[in-house]
Amino acid sequence: MRAVLNAEWDPIGVAAMVADEYDGYIAGLHRLLGCGASNHDVAEHLKVIEVEHMGLSETARDRRLRVAASLRRVAQADSGPMSCA
């Protein structure tokens, strides 16, 4: 998930310098995906992180949806079927 957040999301543009910048968000994203959140839900969660936690303007919705789909693929590949735990 780190690779997706750094390569596809990186709203503050520091991933090339600080590889673990977004690691604090991985557990929450894993939980959302494991509990059946849609790509739209994950994209909205990313927007909340951007706007409310980071104080940034939101990135484009289409971009966040692409990131959400990538996060889902990685999460499924890493842990097989996901569960809400």
Buried (B, 14 or more C-beta within 10 A) or exposed (E): BBEBBBEBBBBEEEBEEEEEBBEEBBEEBBBBBBEEBEBEBBBBBBBEBBBEEEEEEBBEEEBBBBBBBBBBEBBEEEEEEBEEE
